[in-house]
Amino acid sequence: MANKELIEKIRKLKKEKNAVCLVHNYQTPDIYEIADYIGDSLDLSQAAARTDADIIVFCGVDFMAESAKILSPEKKVLHPNRQAMCPMAHMVTPIALREKKKQYPDAEVACYVNTTTDIKAESDICTTSANAVDIVNSVKKDHIIFVPDRNLGQYAQSQTSKKIILWDGYCYVHDKISLESAKRAKALYPNAELIAHPECRLEVLNRADAVCSTSQMLTYAKKSHAKEFIVATEEGMVKRLEREFPLKKFHAIGGICTQMKEITLHNVCESLEKEQFEIELDENLRKKAKIALDRMLEIRKKK
């Protein structure tokens, strides 16, 4: 079945089943075509909580669909392809985290939203790439175990007097973006502004004109007087930026998240048609994980 036919079939199924498709910024442009919402992982989970749809099809990696279920337990959340798993989210396990907590009994645990439900349940508060500094500063204790992204943790450490205990996890796409590649891009596009995701290494962030989550990149590109940008994140974000700002130029220096690209129109259509690959969470675990998310969302409201 051609893409156009699949898109039409998915749209028809959504109407019949009172379903919505939530699509992460890193998805491919054909997946954008069936989206009801496009955004970053937390924005989409909050959209899931607000919608009156009965079924949510989450086009992103596994932890994103889980976060939607944590916040919307009454809804049926479908993840179209179970192979779409975030490697970084699986670089921390509950057993290892509990051992770390024993080493630092006076520390609070801040977990990146890019974690599985069981890690959120072991944590005191969640963070996003956009609010990690605010979250770290909001914690009353001086020591914070930050999991799993060492690069985001290092960035937060550079912006706070708190003592951050880093976990040795990373996003393989962002971690490969080097200072040298940023310098080469600046030499090629001298009038371009460099916008970098905080999952990048600190030396790249220090060279950037702006450090932005994917949602913040959209806001920054809209407000900036610059006509050209170097984008240090997963290359799919360039497609999203080009879609929103066709009169501006965007140059990717990040690679591909192959797990994000696992989801296809065929996957979405089949998942919705058969209502398969539903996210199911242990209720006690879900409630514990929700505490960490709710703490973060409460701080976000105050901003």
C-alpha positions as CSV (number, residue, x, y, z in Angstrom):
1,M,0.0,0.0,0.0
2,A,1.4,3.4,-1.0
3,N,2.1,6.1,1.6
4,K,-0.9,8.2,0.5
5,E,-3.3,5.3,0.9
6,L,-1.9,4.4,4.3
7,I,-2.2,8.0,5.5
8,E,-5.9,8.1,4.4
9,K,-6.6,4.7,6.0
10,I,-5.0,5.8,9.3
11,R,-7.0,9.0,9.3
12,K,-10.2,7.0,8.7
13,L,-9.3,4.6,11.5
14,K,-8.6,7.5,13.9
15,K,-12.2,8.8,13.3
16,E,-13.8,5.4,13.7
17,K,-11.9,4.6,16.9
18,N,-11.7,8.1,18.5
19,A,-8.0,7.9,18.4
20,V,-5.1,10.4,18.2
21,C,-1.6,10.0,16.9
22,L,1.2,11.7,19.0
23,V,4.4,12.1,16.9
24,H,7.8,13.0,18.2
25,N,9.9,15.6,16.5
26,Y,12.5,13.0,15.4
27,Q,10.0,10.9,13.4
28,T,10.1,11.0,9.6
29,P,8.0,13.5,7.6
30,D,5.6,10.9,6.4
31,I,4.7,10.2,10.0
32,Y,4.1,13.9,10.6
33,E,1.2,13.6,8.1
34,I,-0.9,11.5,10.4
35,A,-0.1,13.5,13.6
36,D,-2.6,15.2,15.8
37,Y,0.2,16.6,17.8
38,I,4.0,16.9,17.1
39,G,6.4,17.7,19.9
40,D,8.9,16.5,22.4
41,S,8.3,13.6,24.7
42,L,6.9,15.5,27.7
43,D,4.7,17.8,25.6
44,L,3.2,14.8,23.9
45,S,2.5,13.0,27.2
46,Q,0.8,16.1,28.5
47,A,-1.2,16.3,25.2
48,A,-2.2,12.6,25.9
49,A,-3.5,13.6,29.3
50,R,-5.6,16.5,27.9
51,T,-7.2,14.7,24.9
52,D,-10.6,13.1,25.1
53,A,-9.6,10.4,22.7
54,D,-10.1,6.8,23.8
55,I,-6.9,5.5,22.0
56,I,-3.5,7.1,21.8
57,V,-1.0,5.9,19.2
58,F,2.4,7.1,20.4
59,C,5.0,7.4,17.6
60,G,8.2,7.6,19.5
61,V,10.4,5.4,21.6
62,D,9.2,3.1,24.4
63,F,9.7,5.4,27.4
64,M,7.6,8.1,25.7
65,A,4.6,5.8,25.4
66,E,5.1,4.7,29.0
67,S,5.1,8.3,30.2
68,A,1.8,8.9,28.4
69,K,0.3,5.8,30.1
70,I,1.6,7.0,33.5
71,L,-0.2,10.3,33.1
72,S,-3.3,8.8,31.4
73,P,-4.0,5.4,32.9
74,E,-7.6,5.3,31.7
75,K,-6.7,5.6,28.1
76,K,-5.5,2.8,25.8
77,V,-1.9,3.7,24.7
78,L,-0.5,1.9,21.7
79,H,3.2,1.8,20.8
80,P,3.3,0.8,17.1
81,N,6.7,-0.9,17.0
82,R,8.2,-2.5,20.1
83,Q,11.7,-2.4,18.5
84,A,11.6,1.4,19.0
85,M,13.5,1.4,22.3
86,C,15.7,4.2,23.6
87,P,19.2,2.8,24.3
88,M,19.9,5.5,26.9
89,A,16.8,4.8,28.9
90,H,18.0,1.2,29.3
91,M,21.5,2.3,30.5
92,V,20.2,2.4,34.1
93,T,18.5,-0.4,35.9
94,P,16.5,-0.4,39.2
95,I,19.0,-2.6,40.9
96,A,22.0,-0.5,39.9
97,L,20.1,2.7,40.9
98,R,19.2,1.3,44.3
99,E,22.9,0.5,44.9
100,K,23.8,4.0,44.0
101,K,21.2,5.4,46.4
102,K,22.8,3.3,49.2
103,Q,26.1,4.9,48.4
104,Y,24.6,8.4,48.7
105,P,21.8,8.1,51.2
106,D,21.5,11.9,51.6
107,A,21.1,12.5,47.9
108,E,17.8,12.9,46.0
109,V,17.4,11.2,42.6
110,A,16.5,13.3,39.6
111,C,15.8,11.2,36.6
112,Y,15.6,12.4,33.0
113,V,12.1,11.8,31.6
114,N,14.0,9.6,29.1
115,T,13.8,6.7,31.5
116,T,11.6,3.6,31.9
117,T,8.7,3.5,34.4
118,D,10.6,1.5,36.9
119,I,13.4,4.1,37.1
120,K,10.9,6.9,37.5
121,A,9.4,4.9,40.3
122,E,12.8,4.8,42.0
123,S,13.3,8.6,41.6
124,D,12.3,11.6,43.6
125,I,11.7,13.9,40.7
126,C,11.8,13.9,36.9
127,T,13.5,16.4,34.6
128,T,13.3,17.3,30.9
129,S,16.1,18.6,28.7
130,A,14.3,22.0,28.9
131,N,14.0,22.3,32.7
132,A,16.9,20.2,34.1
133,V,18.6,23.3,35.6
134,D,15.4,24.5,37.2
135,I,14.7,21.1,38.6
136,V,18.2,20.6,40.0
137,N,18.0,24.1,41.7
138,S,14.5,23.3,43.1
139,V,15.7,20.2,45.0
140,K,16.3,21.1,48.7
141,K,19.2,18.7,49.2
142,D,22.7,19.6,48.1
143,H,23.5,16.3,46.4
144,I,21.6,14.9,43.5
145,I,22.0,11.6,41.7
146,F,21.2,12.4,38.1
147,V,20.3,9.6,35.8
148,P,20.9,8.5,33.1
149,D,22.4,11.2,30.8
150,R,25.8,12.3,31.9
151,N,25.9,15.1,29.3
152,L,22.6,16.7,30.5
153,G,23.9,16.2,34.0
154,Q,27.1,18.0,33.2
155,Y,25.2,20.8,31.6
156,A,23.1,21.2,34.7
157,Q,26.2,21.0,36.9
158,S,27.7,24.0,35.0
159,Q,24.6,26.0,35.8
160,T,24.2,25.2,39.5
161,S,26.1,25.1,42.8
162,K,24.5,21.8,43.7
163,K,26.7,18.6,43.7
164,I,25.5,16.4,40.9
165,I,26.5,12.7,41.0
166,L,26.5,11.7,37.3
167,W,25.4,8.3,35.9
168,D,27.5,7.0,32.9
169,G,24.6,7.0,30.4
170,Y,24.3,9.0,27.2
171,C,22.4,9.4,23.9
172,Y,24.6,7.8,21.2
173,V,23.4,10.4,18.7
174,H,24.2,13.5,20.7
175,D,27.3,12.1,22.3
176,K,28.9,11.7,18.8
177,I,28.4,15.3,17.9
178,S,31.9,16.8,18.4
179,L,33.3,20.2,18.9
180,E,35.3,19.7,15.7
181,S,32.1,19.1,13.7
182,A,30.5,22.2,15.2
183,K,33.6,24.3,14.2
184,R,33.5,22.9,10.7
185,A,29.9,23.7,10.3
186,K,30.5,27.3,11.6
187,A,33.3,27.6,9.0
188,L,31.0,26.5,6.2
189,Y,28.0,28.6,7.4
190,P,29.6,31.6,9.1
191,N,26.2,33.5,9.3
192,A,24.4,30.6,10.9
193,E,23.6,30.4,14.6
194,L,24.4,27.1,16.4
195,I,21.6,25.7,18.4
196,A,22.5,22.6,20.4
197,H,20.5,20.1,22.4
198,P,21.7,19.7,26.1
199,E,22.3,16.0,25.5
200,C,25.4,17.1,23.6
201,R,28.8,17.2,25.2
202,L,29.6,20.3,27.3
203,E,32.3,21.6,24.9
204,V,29.7,21.7,22.1
205,L,27.2,23.4,24.4
206,N,29.7,26.0,25.4
207,R,30.2,26.9,21.7
208,A,26.5,27.1,21.0
209,D,24.6,30.3,20.5
210,A,21.7,28.7,22.3
211,V,21.2,25.5,24.3
212,C,17.7,24.2,23.5
213,S,15.4,21.2,23.9
214,T,13.6,20.3,20.6
215,S,10.6,22.4,21.5
216,Q,12.8,25.3,22.5
217,M,14.6,25.0,19.1
218,L,11.3,25.8,17.4
219,T,10.7,28.8,19.6
220,Y,14.3,30.0,19.2
221,A,14.2,29.7,15.4
222,K,10.9,31.6,15.3
223,K,12.2,34.5,17.4
224,S,15.7,34.7,16.1
225,H,16.6,37.3,13.4
226,A,19.0,34.8,11.9
227,K,18.1,33.2,8.6
228,E,20.4,30.2,8.9
229,F,21.0,27.7,11.7
230,I,23.3,24.8,12.5
231,V,21.3,22.2,14.4
232,A,23.1,19.9,16.9
233,T,20.6,17.2,17.6
234,E,19.1,14.2,15.8
235,E,18.9,15.1,12.1
236,G,15.1,14.5,12.0
237,M,14.7,17.8,13.8
238,V,15.8,19.7,10.8
239,K,12.8,18.3,8.9
240,R,10.5,19.6,11.6
241,L,12.2,23.0,11.5
242,E,12.0,23.2,7.7
243,R,8.4,22.3,7.9
244,E,7.6,25.2,10.3
245,F,10.0,27.8,8.9
246,P,10.4,27.2,5.1
247,L,12.1,30.6,4.5
248,K,15.0,29.8,6.9
249,K,17.8,27.3,6.3
250,F,18.8,24.5,8.7
251,H,21.9,22.4,8.7
252,A,22.1,19.1,10.7
253,I,25.3,18.0,12.4
254,G,23.7,15.2,14.3
255,G,23.2,11.6,13.1
256,I,20.2,9.4,13.0
257,C,18.4,7.7,15.9
258,T,17.7,4.4,14.2
259,Q,15.3,3.4,17.0
260,M,13.1,6.5,16.3
261,K,13.0,5.6,12.6
262,E,11.7,2.0,13.4
263,I,8.1,3.3,13.3
264,T,6.5,3.3,9.9
265,L,3.1,4.2,8.5
266,H,2.5,0.4,8.1
267,N,3.2,-0.1,11.8
268,V,0.8,2.7,12.8
269,C,-1.9,1.4,10.6
270,E,-1.7,-2.1,11.8
271,S,-1.4,-1.1,15.4
272,L,-4.5,1.1,15.2
273,E,-6.4,-1.4,13.1
274,K,-5.7,-4.4,15.5
275,E,-5.3,-2.2,18.6
276,Q,-2.1,-4.1,19.3
277,F,1.0,-3.4,21.3
278,E,-0.8,-1.7,24.2
279,I,1.3,-0.3,27.0
280,E,0.4,-2.0,30.2
281,L,2.0,-1.0,33.5
282,D,1.8,-2.4,37.0
283,E,-0.5,0.0,38.9
284,N,1.7,0.3,42.0
285,L,4.7,1.1,39.8
286,R,2.8,3.5,37.7
287,K,1.6,5.4,40.8
288,K,5.2,5.7,42.2
289,A,6.5,6.9,38.8
290,K,3.7,9.5,38.6
291,I,4.9,11.0,41.9
292,A,8.2,12.0,40.2
293,L,6.5,13.3,37.1
294,D,3.9,15.3,39.1
295,R,6.7,16.9,41.2
296,M,8.3,18.1,38.0
297,L,5.1,19.3,36.5
298,E,4.2,21.3,39.6
299,I,7.5,23.1,39.5
300,R,6.9,23.7,35.7
301,K,3.6,25.4,36.5
302,K,5.2,27.8,38.9
303,K,7.6,29.1,36.2
